[in-house]
Amino acid sequence: MKKLLLLTLLVTTNVWADGSRTILKDSKAMDAEINNETVLCSAKGYGLAELKINIKGLDGWTILDHSNSRFGDERGLPCMTAGACSFGGRNDGFSIGDIIKNNPRTEKIVVNRELIETRTMVTAEAGNETDLVCQRSLTEKLNTVVAGVKFNHSRTTATLEPLPSTACHF
């Protein structure tokens, strides 16, 4: 009876258990080019204008694609964001000038990376049968400080190939 009740609960809610774990946490020192080509305000990939910096050193080091090339950014370089752009002297974010400071340069930065695996138990229908499977995804989070301003970026994979339900337990 308990198994039937559990299965009914699982089928109606479609989700049984969630769990996540950090599978990689590291840092890398790299150069950040700070100029009018790499520091920009752009809504590509965000919907609102975000202060972004393109950091060439992320290319090939990150596991997921942190570029906005799929949103039409022709630069194709990985980027990070400091949040909303400030326009016209408003005090609601940072401006390009806050980063460049009339001083184009190369700055040494350290980028911190965390790779998180998330597992979720779900029901999967195959023909006339319903089975429990463990769906997985990966999220890669980056953060750094450039010119005294915090920059972040996060990417999450689409669902990876499911595992047997027993794999959802960490």
C-alpha beads as a LAMMPS data file, in Angstrom:
LAMMPS data file: protein, C-alpha beads

170 atoms
169 bonds

1 atom types
1 bond types

-500.0 500.0 xlo xhi
-500.0 500.0 ylo yhi
-500.0 500.0 zlo zhi

Masses

1 110.0

Atoms # bond

1 1 1 0.000 0.000 0.000
2 1 1 2.851 2.419 0.845
3 1 1 4.514 1.709 -2.510
4 1 1 1.265 2.399 -4.353
5 1 1 0.800 5.668 -2.437
6 1 1 4.383 6.730 -3.187
7 1 1 4.029 5.872 -6.870
8 1 1 0.738 7.795 -7.058
9 1 1 2.377 10.806 -5.424
10 1 1 5.290 10.598 -7.832
11 1 1 3.089 10.358 -10.902
12 1 1 0.851 13.251 -9.876
13 1 1 3.629 15.628 -8.897
14 1 1 6.040 14.388 -11.600
15 1 1 8.981 15.159 -9.278
16 1 1 10.194 13.139 -6.308
17 1 1 13.512 14.414 -5.035
18 1 1 16.026 17.108 -5.857
19 1 1 19.678 17.245 -5.063
20 1 1 22.732 19.130 -6.147
21 1 1 26.414 18.942 -5.464
22 1 1 29.491 20.895 -6.402
23 1 1 31.654 18.683 -8.595
24 1 1 34.364 21.245 -9.390
25 1 1 35.494 24.423 -7.672
26 1 1 38.626 26.175 -8.866
27 1 1 40.143 29.503 -9.921
28 1 1 42.347 30.733 -12.715
29 1 1 44.410 33.883 -13.086
30 1 1 44.106 35.534 -16.491
31 1 1 44.376 38.849 -18.277
32 1 1 41.342 41.055 -18.882
33 1 1 41.657 43.553 -21.724
34 1 1 39.869 46.705 -20.592
35 1 1 38.965 48.930 -23.536
36 1 1 36.018 50.095 -25.661
37 1 1 35.984 46.817 -27.605
38 1 1 35.749 44.493 -24.579
39 1 1 33.642 46.491 -22.096
40 1 1 30.127 47.175 -23.343
41 1 1 26.486 47.614 -22.499
42 1 1 24.410 45.047 -24.310
43 1 1 20.987 43.443 -23.979
44 1 1 21.981 40.431 -26.109
45 1 1 21.176 37.355 -24.081
46 1 1 19.667 39.297 -21.172
47 1 1 16.686 41.347 -22.349
48 1 1 17.905 44.495 -20.563
49 1 1 21.148 46.389 -21.101
50 1 1 23.824 44.749 -18.972
51 1 1 27.379 45.917 -18.374
52 1 1 29.520 43.139 -19.812
53 1 1 33.167 42.420 -20.252
54 1 1 34.484 39.973 -22.822
55 1 1 37.275 37.878 -21.337
56 1 1 39.242 35.910 -23.912
57 1 1 40.897 33.723 -21.243
58 1 1 37.573 32.042 -20.443
59 1 1 37.512 30.485 -23.911
60 1 1 38.736 26.901 -23.622
61 1 1 38.859 26.991 -19.808
62 1 1 35.142 26.993 -19.067
63 1 1 33.177 23.823 -19.627
64 1 1 30.018 25.541 -20.900
65 1 1 29.739 28.278 -23.539
66 1 1 29.635 31.680 -21.804
67 1 1 29.546 33.703 -25.038
68 1 1 26.491 35.484 -26.373
69 1 1 27.204 34.485 -29.971
70 1 1 23.950 32.524 -30.103
71 1 1 22.153 35.827 -29.402
72 1 1 23.816 37.606 -32.315
73 1 1 26.918 38.964 -30.554
74 1 1 29.431 38.905 -33.390
75 1 1 32.401 39.068 -31.023
76 1 1 31.876 35.440 -29.988
77 1 1 34.026 35.848 -26.872
78 1 1 32.918 34.606 -23.457
79 1 1 31.625 37.360 -21.235
80 1 1 30.610 38.140 -17.684
81 1 1 28.130 40.734 -16.424
82 1 1 28.075 43.289 -13.613
83 1 1 24.309 43.816 -13.877
84 1 1 22.305 46.702 -15.269
85 1 1 24.098 49.420 -17.207
86 1 1 23.938 52.957 -15.918
87 1 1 23.067 55.529 -18.572
88 1 1 23.088 59.324 -18.330
89 1 1 24.526 59.555 -14.830
90 1 1 21.752 57.557 -13.190
91 1 1 22.808 55.715 -10.071
92 1 1 21.189 52.382 -10.953
93 1 1 24.230 50.410 -12.061
94 1 1 27.713 50.694 -13.484
95 1 1 28.772 52.369 -16.707
96 1 1 31.457 51.519 -19.226
97 1 1 33.404 54.525 -17.901
98 1 1 33.368 53.034 -14.381
99 1 1 35.440 50.146 -15.724
100 1 1 37.658 51.791 -18.352
101 1 1 38.222 55.035 -16.369
102 1 1 39.802 56.710 -19.440
103 1 1 42.627 54.194 -19.097
104 1 1 42.522 51.292 -21.582
105 1 1 44.742 48.560 -20.162
106 1 1 45.297 44.898 -19.414
107 1 1 44.378 43.938 -15.862
108 1 1 45.307 40.698 -14.070
109 1 1 42.179 39.074 -12.651
110 1 1 41.271 35.807 -10.946
111 1 1 38.116 34.065 -12.128
112 1 1 36.434 31.656 -9.713
113 1 1 34.475 28.749 -11.165
114 1 1 31.976 26.345 -9.624
115 1 1 30.422 23.454 -11.535
116 1 1 27.228 22.125 -9.951
117 1 1 25.397 18.955 -10.903
118 1 1 21.668 18.891 -10.186
119 1 1 19.702 15.658 -10.123
120 1 1 15.926 15.453 -10.084
121 1 1 13.793 12.325 -9.901
122 1 1 11.008 12.493 -12.497
123 1 1 8.563 10.179 -14.152
124 1 1 9.323 9.190 -17.695
125 1 1 6.725 7.609 -19.914
126 1 1 7.758 4.916 -22.360
127 1 1 4.836 3.487 -24.276
128 1 1 2.240 2.300 -21.755
129 1 1 4.677 2.235 -18.827
130 1 1 5.809 4.935 -16.435
131 1 1 9.264 4.678 -14.888
132 1 1 11.199 6.851 -12.502
133 1 1 14.412 8.263 -13.909
134 1 1 17.051 10.621 -12.631
135 1 1 17.363 13.759 -14.788
136 1 1 20.642 15.660 -14.549
137 1 1 21.892 19.087 -15.521
138 1 1 25.110 21.044 -15.005
139 1 1 25.438 24.696 -14.004
140 1 1 28.732 26.541 -14.318
141 1 1 29.012 29.711 -12.216
142 1 1 31.801 32.245 -12.705
143 1 1 32.717 35.328 -10.696
144 1 1 35.550 37.858 -10.642
145 1 1 36.321 41.481 -9.853
146 1 1 37.418 43.891 -12.599
147 1 1 38.305 47.505 -11.761
148 1 1 36.725 47.017 -8.325
149 1 1 33.386 45.857 -9.794
150 1 1 31.994 42.336 -9.278
151 1 1 31.219 40.408 -12.465
152 1 1 29.322 37.101 -12.626
153 1 1 28.079 34.675 -15.213
154 1 1 26.163 31.417 -15.122
155 1 1 25.241 28.836 -17.742
156 1 1 23.143 25.701 -17.337
157 1 1 22.995 22.740 -19.684
158 1 1 19.851 21.304 -21.076
159 1 1 18.920 18.059 -19.378
160 1 1 21.589 15.429 -19.817
161 1 1 20.770 11.821 -20.650
162 1 1 18.722 10.413 -17.740
163 1 1 20.156 7.859 -15.331
164 1 1 18.367 5.074 -13.436
165 1 1 16.355 6.373 -10.497
166 1 1 18.868 4.969 -7.993
167 1 1 21.466 7.471 -9.270
168 1 1 19.505 10.424 -7.859
169 1 1 20.773 9.759 -4.359
170 1 1 24.032 11.519 -3.528

Bonds

1 1 1 2
2 1 2 3
3 1 3 4
4 1 4 5
5 1 5 6
6 1 6 7
7 1 7 8
8 1 8 9
9 1 9 10
10 1 10 11
11 1 11 12
12 1 12 13
13 1 13 14
14 1 14 15
15 1 15 16
16 1 16 17
17 1 17 18
18 1 18 19
19 1 19 20
20 1 20 21
21 1 21 22
22 1 22 23
23 1 23 24
24 1 24 25
25 1 25 26
26 1 26 27
27 1 27 28
28 1 28 29
29 1 29 30
30 1 30 31
31 1 31 32
32 1 32 33
33 1 33 34
34 1 34 35
35 1 35 36
36 1 36 37
37 1 37 38
38 1 38 39
39 1 39 40
40 1 40 41
41 1 41 42
42 1 42 43
43 1 43 44
44 1 44 45
45 1 45 46
46 1 46 47
47 1 47 48
48 1 48 49
49 1 49 50
50 1 50 51
51 1 51 52
52 1 52 53
53 1 53 54
54 1 54 55
55 1 55 56
56 1 56 57
57 1 57 58
58 1 58 59
59 1 59 60
60 1 60 61
61 1 61 62
62 1 62 63
63 1 63 64
64 1 64 65
65 1 65 66
66 1 66 67
67 1 67 68
68 1 68 69
69 1 69 70
70 1 70 71
71 1 71 72
72 1 72 73
73 1 73 74
74 1 74 75
75 1 75 76
76 1 76 77
77 1 77 78
78 1 78 79
79 1 79 80
80 1 80 81
81 1 81 82
82 1 82 83
83 1 83 84
84 1 84 85
85 1 85 86
86 1 86 87
87 1 87 88
88 1 88 89
89 1 89 90
90 1 90 91
91 1 91 92
92 1 92 93
93 1 93 94
94 1 94 95
95 1 95 96
96 1 96 97
97 1 97 98
98 1 98 99
99 1 99 100
100 1 100 101
101 1 101 102
102 1 102 103
103 1 103 104
104 1 104 105
105 1 105 106
106 1 106 107
107 1 107 108
108 1 108 109
109 1 109 110
110 1 110 111
111 1 111 112
112 1 112 113
113 1 113 114
114 1 114 115
115 1 115 116
116 1 116 117
117 1 117 118
118 1 118 119
119 1 119 120
120 1 120 121
121 1 121 122
122 1 122 123
123 1 123 124
124 1 124 125
125 1 125 126
126 1 126 127
127 1 127 128
128 1 128 129
129 1 129 130
130 1 130 131
131 1 131 132
132 1 132 133
133 1 133 134
134 1 134 135
135 1 135 136
136 1 136 137
137 1 137 138
138 1 138 139
139 1 139 140
140 1 140 141
141 1 141 142
142 1 142 143
143 1 143 144
144 1 144 145
145 1 145 146
146 1 146 147
147 1 147 148
148 1 148 149
149 1 149 150
150 1 150 151
151 1 151 152
152 1 152 153
153 1 153 154
154 1 154 155
155 1 155 156
156 1 156 157
157 1 157 158
158 1 158 159
159 1 159 160
160 1 160 161
161 1 161 162
162 1 162 163
163 1 163 164
164 1 164 165
165 1 165 166
166 1 166 167
167 1 167 168
168 1 168 169
169 1 169 170
